[in-house]
């Protein structure tokens, strides 16, 4: 088994590689699926939103890319295992896993209910854990020096009212990423996290349009780049970490945030 990933003069090139992307029906996950496919990867898209998933697959295949839909809930480990098995059927390898599916939750510490905490940990932490576990198992079985990318958040860097459950789950994702990097590194598997700032996606656009406009205006004011972040900005970071362009990086947390750190 080689511990060195195949290198090429085009380090973002992913032809011949297979990727699993969770949360691929919308937002950052959809943008990631599109970008990985444009780089040449066959993309296995997983999400609980079946209609959104079909749209993503249509978008990828419409551009001439390769995509397959896996309708599943990331809290269902057996379903994740089946998706990985399908992606590696006929002796193929899983080269990339991007664990992006996640949900938002806000409540003060005083008002946090146990069921809210359980739900957010189940999706935002255990869903990522199980995706990582199934990806590492497949990469190890085939001797593939793969790349795993997890989705944290700028919320791990600061406290903000109402974000206990969300930021605690994302902090657990960072710790998972760093721990797994130490365990899987000797197998040639890299594990890195992305911690975006405020990004315009369906997750952040489910608000009153006036509040939304105010939030976006504040983000533009605060960013040295004078614009809001788009899903594609984060997808580019995932592509970097998924590809040989980041061949000597593992256990890292990258922050596509337009220069705006939380709290804002
Ligand atoms: P989004 O709501 O636009 O998309 C999330 C996708 O995940 C959806 O397609 C949804 O169906 C899917 N999903 C949710 N729960 C699932 C489950 N249990 N099983 C399978 N699929 C599930 O959100 P987004 O803004 O694109 O966020 C993607 C990731 O990035 C999340 O983990 C989020 O926490 C993180 N993030 C987002 C921002 C932001 O500002 N948008 C900032 C930092 C981190």
Boltz pocket constraint, residues with backbone or C-beta under 6 A from the ligand:
constraints:
  - pocket:
      binder: B
      contacts: [[A, 22], [A, 23], [A, 24], [A, 25], [A, 26], [A, 27], [A, 28], [A, 29], [A, 46], [A, 47], [A, 48], [A, 49], [A, 52], [A, 72], [A, 73], [A, 74], [A, 75], [A, 99], [A, 100], [A, 101], [A, 102], [A, 103], [A, 104], [A, 123], [A, 127], [A, 151], [A, 152], [A, 153], [A, 154], [A, 194], [A, 195], [A, 196], [A, 197], [A, 198], [A, 199], [A, 200], [A, 201], [A, 202], [A, 203], [A, 204]]
      max_distance: 6.0
